[in-house]
Amino acid sequence: MLAEKLAGMKVGDKRALASLEIGYFPATAIVATGYDVERKPDANGHRVFAVTTKIDKTVATGDLELDGDGFVVSRKVSAPFELVSTRRPQ
């Protein structure tokens, strides 16, 4: 759902977003999550965003890359989450 909120952002635009999500650590619970997003220049024909995620006192930074249809191409998140996901072309 984050990708839907980024439609129409131009390079350099910034946006603060908030959501309620299922958290898994230290226990499963519904947690308030904040996102600070900045549109970066396109790369490889995809839209790129710098994303800072805030859950309680935990902060992680990363990048989100979307294709022309708004689908996630790749997502990278720093420690403490250390997440990397990449969609493979079919």
C-alpha positions as CSV (number, residue, x, y, z in Angstrom):
1,M,0.0,0.0,0.0
2,L,3.0,2.3,0.4
3,A,3.5,2.3,-3.3
4,E,0.0,3.7,-3.9
5,K,0.8,6.7,-1.7
6,L,3.9,7.5,-3.8
7,A,2.1,8.0,-7.1
8,G,2.6,11.5,-8.5
9,M,5.6,12.4,-6.5
10,K,8.2,14.3,-8.5
11,V,12.0,14.0,-8.0
12,G,12.9,15.9,-4.8
13,D,9.4,15.7,-3.3
14,K,9.1,14.6,0.3
15,R,6.2,13.0,2.0
16,A,5.5,11.8,5.6
17,L,3.2,8.7,5.9
18,A,1.8,6.7,8.8
19,S,0.2,3.3,9.1
20,L,-0.8,0.6,11.5
21,E,0.9,-2.7,10.8
22,I,1.5,-6.1,12.3
23,G,4.8,-6.1,14.2
24,Y,6.7,-9.3,15.0
25,F,9.4,-8.3,17.4
26,P,9.7,-8.4,20.4
27,A,6.1,-9.8,20.3
28,T,3.4,-9.9,17.7
29,A,1.3,-6.7,18.0
30,I,-0.3,-3.9,16.0
31,V,2.3,-1.1,15.8
32,A,2.2,2.5,14.6
33,T,4.7,2.9,11.8
34,G,5.9,6.2,10.2
35,Y,7.6,6.6,6.8
36,D,9.5,9.6,5.6
37,V,9.8,9.3,1.8
38,E,11.9,11.3,-0.7
39,R,11.6,10.8,-4.5
40,K,15.1,10.2,-6.0
41,P,16.1,10.3,-9.6
42,D,14.9,7.4,-11.7
43,A,17.3,4.4,-12.2
44,N,17.1,1.7,-14.9
45,G,13.7,3.1,-16.0
46,H,12.2,2.7,-12.5
47,R,11.1,5.2,-9.9
48,V,13.4,5.3,-6.8
49,F,12.5,6.5,-3.3
50,A,14.6,6.9,-0.1
51,V,12.5,5.6,2.8
52,T,13.1,6.1,6.5
53,T,11.0,3.8,8.6
54,K,10.2,4.5,12.2
55,I,8.6,2.0,14.6
56,D,8.6,3.1,18.2
57,K,12.3,4.1,18.8
58,T,13.6,1.9,16.0
59,V,14.7,3.7,12.8
60,A,15.8,2.1,9.6
61,T,16.7,3.6,6.2
62,G,16.5,2.1,2.7
63,D,15.4,2.4,-0.9
64,L,12.3,1.4,-2.7
65,E,12.3,0.9,-6.5
66,L,8.9,0.8,-8.4
67,D,8.2,-0.1,-12.0
68,G,5.9,2.0,-14.2
69,D,2.8,0.2,-13.0
70,G,3.7,0.8,-9.3
71,F,4.9,-2.7,-8.5
72,V,7.9,-3.2,-6.2
73,V,11.1,-4.0,-8.2
74,S,13.4,-4.0,-5.2
75,R,13.4,-2.9,-1.6
76,K,16.4,-2.6,0.7
77,V,16.2,-1.8,4.5
78,S,19.1,-1.2,6.8
79,A,19.8,-2.6,10.3
80,P,18.1,-3.6,12.5
81,F,15.8,-5.1,9.8
82,E,18.4,-5.9,7.2
83,L,15.9,-6.7,4.5
84,V,16.6,-7.0,0.8
85,S,13.9,-8.2,-1.7
86,T,14.0,-8.2,-5.5
87,R,11.3,-9.1,-8.0
88,R,12.7,-11.3,-10.7
89,P,11.5,-10.7,-14.3
90,Q,9.4,-13.5,-15.7
